[in-house]
Every structure is written in structure tokens, then in C-alpha cells.
Amino acid sequence: MVTAFNPEQQLAFDIRRSIILGAYIREWSMPAYRVLLNHPDRAIHVEIYYFPAADEDDIARFATVGLSNTLRSNGQSIGTEWMLALTAELGDESAERIFAYMCDLLVHHIEVAPDSRIPRVMGESELAPNNWSTRAFLLDELRGESEELETIQVGDESIQMIWAVPITTQEASLILQEGVEAFDSYVEESEYSIIDPCRE
């Protein structure tokens, strides 16, 4: 339970979790576990769930619940949830390390990003997992997932699912200079998978 929530807020969050997590489970099966990003003084409560790959050829996913109703430092509601897709072996990193990285990125996004417009590029960071070559980050429209996940309805609120993808410094420069369409073309022609965080 989040101590900063009053009973009505807690119920609203529980309902939000049920709807959003239910949508994830319908698409990806049961999560293995979750971590909580909690800042009661700021009324921040975000849950991050790990959906492991079923086998070595499947996709692993990390997805948020609660980011959508979190307020930015400017008081604006974020209105989106994040989904990070990775290869089954997670780029030779532990799930715990990826949880920590996502928490760092989420806090930065909540505190610094002025709005939820996409695409949004975060530059290269020393906080990225050591084994990854993708040390920058892109937030953009959801790709490669069911259309049912693109927008999740919670009461009167339409929540957009955002694709959170680690990218290389060169890919970040390409997006900033030529746009996300140029990045999409580059990905289509590349021999590496976009969900491989160790790609060259």
C-alpha cells in the first residue's frame, strides 16, 4: 500500500492496475515479478513488471503500471505507460539491473520531460547497463505488439502505451538529425534486431 494515497486514491490505483496489468497478461502471460518505484512525498508510485521470454527465441518485456497517473514536476499528468522489449537473455544483464536502469530513466522523465510528446530521445547515459552497446534511449509509438495495447481505456481515460527502446549513440544522432522515419529505415536494413541491446 502507498501511504501517500487516501482510500479513494488507493482504490483508483487498484482499479488502474487491474485493467492495465490484465491487458499485459492477456498478451504476454504472467509476469515473473515486479519492483516498485515509490516516492510518497511526491505521490509517485510506479510498478514495473517483468515478463520473461518463454524460450530463447521469444521476447522479454518490462512494462510499467501507474506511470500514466503520475504527475510531472510541472503538475501535468504523464498519461502514458512504458514497454521495454528485449531479447530473451536481456543483453547479458540481470533483470534486477534492468529494473534499476528503468527506475533511473523513469525518475529522470518524471522530473525533467515537460510533456509526453514522442518521439523523444534521451542522450547517452553512464547509467546504462555495462554490457549494453545501446546507451541512449528512445520513446516512441508502440511497435511489434498487439493493437490492443496501443491504447488502454481506464474509465474515461485513454492511456497510450509507449515503446521504450535502448538505442546506440549513432542511432540517437540519426533520429535527432533526420527523424524517426530515417531510424525506422535504418532498422529495417540492419542485420541486428532492434530489441538486442548489444547490437553494433
C-alpha positions as CSV (number, residue, x, y, z in Angstrom):
1,M,0.0,0.0,0.0
2,V,1.1,3.5,-0.8
3,T,0.9,5.6,2.3
4,A,0.6,8.9,0.3
5,F,-2.7,7.7,-1.2
6,N,-6.0,8.3,0.6
7,P,-8.6,5.4,0.4
8,E,-10.2,6.7,-2.8
9,Q,-6.9,7.2,-4.5
10,Q,-5.8,3.7,-3.4
11,L,-9.0,2.2,-4.9
12,A,-8.5,4.2,-8.1
13,F,-4.9,2.9,-8.4
14,D,-6.0,-0.7,-7.7
15,I,-8.6,-0.5,-10.5
16,R,-6.0,1.0,-12.8
17,R,-3.6,-1.8,-12.0
18,S,-6.2,-4.4,-12.6
19,I,-7.1,-3.0,-16.1
20,I,-3.6,-2.3,-17.3
21,L,-1.9,-5.4,-15.9
22,G,-4.8,-7.5,-17.1
23,A,-4.2,-6.2,-20.7
24,Y,-0.5,-7.2,-20.3
25,I,-1.2,-10.7,-19.0
26,R,-3.7,-11.3,-21.9
27,E,-0.9,-10.6,-24.4
28,W,2.3,-11.8,-22.6
29,S,1.2,-14.3,-19.9
30,M,2.1,-14.0,-16.2
31,P,4.8,-11.7,-15.0
32,A,7.7,-13.2,-13.1
33,Y,8.0,-10.3,-10.6
34,R,7.9,-6.6,-10.2
35,V,9.6,-3.7,-8.5
36,L,8.1,-0.6,-7.0
37,L,9.3,3.0,-7.7
38,N,7.9,4.8,-4.7
39,H,8.3,8.5,-3.6
40,P,5.4,9.1,-1.2
41,D,6.3,12.7,-0.6
42,R,5.8,13.3,-4.4
43,A,2.8,10.8,-4.6
44,I,4.8,8.8,-7.1
45,H,4.0,5.1,-7.2
46,V,5.0,3.2,-10.4
47,E,5.2,-0.5,-10.6
48,I,7.5,-2.2,-13.2
49,Y,6.6,-5.8,-14.2
50,Y,9.0,-8.3,-15.8
51,F,7.5,-10.7,-18.4
52,P,10.3,-13.2,-19.2
53,A,10.7,-14.8,-22.6
54,A,9.1,-18.2,-22.9
55,D,12.2,-19.5,-24.7
56,E,15.4,-18.3,-26.2
57,D,13.6,-17.1,-29.4
58,D,10.9,-15.3,-27.6
59,I,10.8,-11.6,-26.3
60,A,11.3,-10.5,-22.8
61,R,9.4,-7.4,-21.7
62,F,9.4,-4.8,-18.9
63,A,6.3,-2.7,-18.5
64,T,5.0,0.0,-16.2
65,V,1.7,0.3,-14.3
66,G,1.0,3.7,-12.7
67,L,3.3,6.0,-14.7
68,S,0.2,7.2,-16.5
69,N,-1.4,8.9,-13.5
70,T,1.9,10.2,-12.1
71,L,2.3,14.0,-12.1
72,R,5.4,15.7,-13.6
73,S,7.2,18.4,-11.6
74,N,5.1,20.9,-13.6
75,G,1.9,19.3,-12.3
76,Q,0.9,17.7,-15.7
77,S,-0.2,14.1,-15.7
78,I,2.1,11.9,-17.8
79,G,-0.8,9.8,-19.3
80,T,1.4,7.0,-20.7
81,E,2.9,3.7,-19.7
82,W,6.2,2.3,-21.0
83,M,7.1,-1.1,-22.5
84,L,10.7,-2.2,-23.0
85,A,11.2,-5.3,-25.2
86,L,14.5,-7.2,-25.1
87,T,16.0,-10.4,-26.4
88,A,15.5,-13.4,-24.1
89,E,18.9,-13.1,-22.5
90,L,18.4,-9.4,-21.6
91,G,21.7,-8.4,-23.2
92,D,23.7,-10.4,-20.7
93,E,22.3,-8.4,-17.8
94,S,20.2,-9.4,-14.9
95,A,16.5,-8.4,-14.6
96,E,17.5,-6.6,-11.4
97,R,20.0,-4.4,-13.3
98,I,17.4,-3.5,-15.9
99,F,14.8,-2.7,-13.2
100,A,17.3,-0.3,-11.7
101,Y,18.0,1.3,-15.1
102,M,14.3,1.7,-15.8
103,C,13.8,3.3,-12.4
104,D,16.6,5.8,-13.2
105,L,15.0,6.7,-16.6
106,L,11.5,7.0,-15.1
107,V,12.6,9.4,-12.4
108,H,14.5,11.5,-15.0
109,H,11.5,11.5,-17.2
110,I,9.1,12.5,-14.4
111,E,11.3,15.3,-13.2
112,V,12.7,16.6,-16.5
113,A,10.5,15.9,-19.5
114,P,8.0,18.8,-20.0
115,D,5.3,16.6,-21.7
116,S,4.7,13.2,-23.2
117,R,5.2,14.1,-26.9
118,I,7.0,11.5,-28.9
119,P,9.4,10.7,-30.4
120,R,11.7,11.7,-27.5
121,V,15.4,10.9,-27.4
122,M,17.4,10.6,-24.2
123,G,21.2,11.0,-24.8
124,E,23.9,8.6,-23.9
125,S,24.0,7.8,-20.2
126,E,26.5,6.3,-17.8
127,L,23.6,4.7,-16.0
128,A,23.0,2.2,-18.9
129,P,23.9,-1.4,-18.2
130,N,27.6,-2.1,-18.7
131,N,27.1,-4.9,-21.2
132,W,24.9,-2.9,-23.5
133,S,26.2,-1.0,-26.5
134,T,22.9,0.9,-26.6
135,R,23.5,3.6,-24.0
136,A,20.9,6.2,-25.3
137,F,17.1,5.8,-25.2
138,L,14.1,6.4,-27.4
139,L,10.5,6.8,-26.5
140,D,8.1,6.4,-29.5
141,E,4.9,4.8,-30.7
142,L,4.5,1.1,-29.8
143,R,5.8,-1.3,-32.4
144,G,5.6,-5.0,-32.9
145,E,2.8,-5.5,-30.3
146,S,-0.9,-6.1,-30.4
147,E,-3.0,-3.2,-31.4
148,E,-5.0,-3.8,-28.2
149,L,-2.0,-2.5,-26.2
150,E,-1.6,0.8,-28.2
151,T,-4.3,2.5,-26.1
152,I,-5.7,1.1,-22.9
153,Q,-9.0,2.5,-21.7
154,V,-9.3,3.1,-17.9
155,G,-12.7,4.6,-17.3
156,D,-12.8,7.8,-19.3
157,E,-9.0,8.0,-19.6
158,S,-7.2,6.7,-22.7
159,I,-3.7,5.6,-21.8
160,Q,-1.1,5.4,-24.5
161,M,1.5,2.6,-24.4
162,I,4.9,4.0,-25.3
163,W,7.7,1.9,-26.8
164,A,10.9,2.4,-24.7
165,V,13.9,1.2,-26.6
166,P,17.6,1.4,-25.9
167,I,19.5,2.9,-28.9
168,T,23.1,3.5,-29.8
169,T,24.7,6.9,-29.8
170,Q,24.8,6.8,-33.6
171,E,21.1,5.9,-33.8
172,A,20.3,8.8,-31.4
173,S,22.1,11.2,-33.7
174,L,20.3,9.8,-36.8
175,I,16.9,10.4,-35.1
176,L,17.8,13.9,-34.0
177,Q,19.2,14.9,-37.4
178,E,17.0,13.1,-39.8
179,G,13.9,12.0,-37.8
180,V,12.5,8.7,-36.6
181,E,11.5,7.7,-40.1
182,A,15.2,7.5,-41.1
183,F,15.8,5.4,-38.0
184,D,12.9,3.0,-39.0
185,S,14.5,2.6,-42.4
186,Y,17.9,2.0,-40.8
187,V,16.4,-0.7,-38.6
188,E,14.7,-2.4,-41.5
189,E,18.0,-2.7,-43.3
190,S,20.1,-3.6,-40.3
191,E,21.3,-7.2,-39.7
192,Y,20.7,-6.7,-35.9
193,S,17.4,-6.9,-34.1
194,I,16.1,-3.7,-32.6
195,I,15.4,-5.5,-29.3
196,D,19.0,-6.6,-29.0
197,P,20.6,-4.0,-26.6
198,C,24.1,-5.3,-27.5
199,R,23.8,-4.6,-31.3
200,E,26.6,-2.7,-33.0
